[in-house]
Amino acid sequence: MWRLYLTNAWLMLMTILALPFLLVRFRHGDNTSLLMYIYAVFAQRLSGIRIAVSGRENIQPGPAVYVMNHQSSLDGIPLGILRIPRVVIIGKKEVAYIPFIGWAFWLAGNVLINRADGRKAKGQLDAGIHAMQKRKVSIAIFPEGSRNRDQVGFLSFKKGGFLMAIDAQVPVVPVVIESFSHVYDKRARKMKTGTIRVQILPAISTAGLHARDSQALAQKTQVLMERTFSQFVI
């Protein structure tokens, strides 16, 4: 349990220390990538979890939507180690009101949307589209919407992030994270040392796709990711 506490404490400490830096580099496109990488390097040592990444050649030189499976707060470690250039994360607007972590999240340049307002769901996606087209950033999404607490298999992907990729005409890059179950027991809140494999799959083009294709794109991406995820457990 002490590994988990140390990892979470490091996240809080780094967030506080980063605030002056973020005020100077206000909403710079590379803030999130840089700070997540620093967090992840030290979090690996504190948690005992090592990240082994394959497929780095599939990281795009320009804006893209990176699709990742969601398991726990520890997902920030592989995301940071990936060191995706100019990547931002989409979060609920309420996050900005959380002391220190929320402030840093906004100052870093991440995208905030109002997920509670279903009537404006399409309009909320415009913030992400604008960020990719005007600020030339990539966006990392967790399309399951909530953490898969079973850590086995995937929840159904929501189509919002894929609709965003289609509207912005940027590729979708699937990123598959191995289950943390062999290094982190959520129920017992115990951690042990081990390696988590991460596979970056080839980009999926959105050229020529329309909004009506977003659900099919989500399903295609989920099938590819589930296939890779199942190979991790063989």
N, C-alpha and C positions, 0 to 999 in steps of 0.2 A: 504493500500500500504506500510505503514511503516514496517509491519511485513516482507514483502518480501524483502525490502531493508536491514533490519537487518539480515535476514537469509543469504542473499548473502554476506553481509559485513563480517559476521562471517566465512563463507567459505574462503574468501580471507585472513582474518587475521590468521585463523588457518593454512592455507597453508604456509604462510610466516613463522610463528612460528615453523612449522614442519620441515623446510628445514635443520637446524643443526642436528636434530634427525635423519633424513633420510640419511644424510651424514655418520653418525656413524653406522646406521643399513642399509647400502647400499643394496637395492633391497632384503631385508629380506622377506620371504614368508608371514609373518603375518602383515606386515606394513599396507597394505590397509585395512584389516579388523579392525585393532586397530584404525587407524586414522578416518576411516569412522564412527566407533562407537562413538568416541569422538565428531566428528562433529554432528552426529545425535542426541545425548543426548541433547546438547545445542540448536540445531536447532529446536527440538520439543518445547522447552520453548520459543524461540524467535518467532516462527511461529504460535504457538498455536495449532499445529497439533500433535495429539497423534497417535502412531502406535500400533495396537493390532494384535499380531502375533499368529496364530494357526498352528499346525503341526510341531512344532520345532523338534519333534522326527524323522522327515524325513530329517533333515540335516545330510549329510554323514560324516563319520569319516575320509574318504580319498578323493582323487581327484574326482570331478564331474563337470558337466556343469550345472549351475543354469540358468534357462530360465525365464526371467521376462518381463512383458509388460511395454511399455515405454510411459510415458505421458508428463513429464516435467523435468526440472532440480531438482525438488523436489523429484524425484525418489531416490536420494541419501539418503534421510532420512530413508525410509523403508529398503533400502539396508544396511545401517549402523546398524540399530537396529537389523537386523537379526543376526549380529555377526557371519557370516560364517567363520569357521577357514581357514586360509591360502587361502583366495580368492583374485584373481586379476581380472582386467577388461581389455578388449580389446579395444584399441582406435586407431585412425588414427595416423600415424607417425608424422603428422604436429602438433599434440597436444604438443609434446615435446618442440616446439619452443615458446609456449605461456608463457610469463614471470610468474614465481611463480607457478601458477596452473599446467602448463605443466611440469615444472621442477620437481615439487613434484610428479606428476603422474609417470614420468619415474623413479625417484629415489626410489619410493615406491616399484617398481618391477612389475608394470603393463606391459602388452604386447602391443607393437606397431606394426601395420601392414600398408602396403600401399594399401588401398582399391581402389585407383584410377587405379591401374594396373590390369585390368581384366585378362590379359594374364597370370599373375602369381598368380591368386586367390588361387589355390590349394596350391602353395608354401607358400603363406602368412599364411595359416592355420597351417603350420608346426610349426610356432613360438608358437602357442597356444598348440599344441600337445606336443612339446618339454617341455614347461613349466609344463604341467601336469605330464609327464612321468619322467622328470629329477629333477625338483624342487618340485614335489609332491604338487602342488597347485591346487585349484579349479578355475574355470573361470565363471564369471557372464556375461551373454550376454543379449542383447535386440534384438531379432531376427526380430522385425518389421523394423529395420534398421533406422527409423527416428521416431520422437515423433508423437504420435497420437494426433493431436491438437484438435480433437473433444472430446477426453476423454471418448468416448462411443464406446464399441466394440474394435476389434483389426484390425490392418493392416495384410496383409498376411505375414506369417513367411518366412524368407529366410533360406535356408538349410545349409549355411556355418557352423554355430555353431554345428549343428547336425552331419554333416560330421566329424567335429573335434572330437566330442564325440565318434563316431563310430571308427574312426582311433585310438584314444587313448584307446578305450575299457573302458570307464568310464560311469557311469550312468548319465542320464539326470534328473534333479530335477526341475519340474515346480513350479514357484512362482508367485502367482496371487495377484496383487495389486488393491485394490478397486479404482474406479474413484475418482479423486481429485475434481470433479466438485462441490461438496457440500461445499468444504472449500476453493477453489481457482478458481476465475473467471479470466481466462487468458486474455480475451479481455479487461476487465475493470482493470486488474492487481490489484485485490482486494483479500484479504485473510480474513478468519474468523476462529475461533477456531472450532475444531471438531476432530473426530476420523477416521482414515483410517485403514480398515481391510486388513490384509495380510494373505494369506493361502498358506502354503507350502504343496504341494501335494506329494504323495509317489513317490519314484524314479522309473524311467523307465530304465530297463536294456538294454544295447546295446550288450550284449553277443551274438555272432553268427551273428550279423548284418554286412552288407557290405556297401560300398560306395553307391551302387545303391539303398539302403534302406533309404537314408538320407531324401529324400523328403517325403516318407511315415511317417517317424519318426517325421518330422516337422509338418505334418498335424495332426497326432495323438496327439501330444503335444498341438497343438493349439486348437483342439476340447475339450480336457480335461480342458484347461485353460479358454476357452470361457464359458464352462458350469459352472465352479465355479464363474467366473466373473458375469454371469447373475444372479446367486443366491444372490450376494451382493445387487443387485438393486431391489430384490423382497420386 
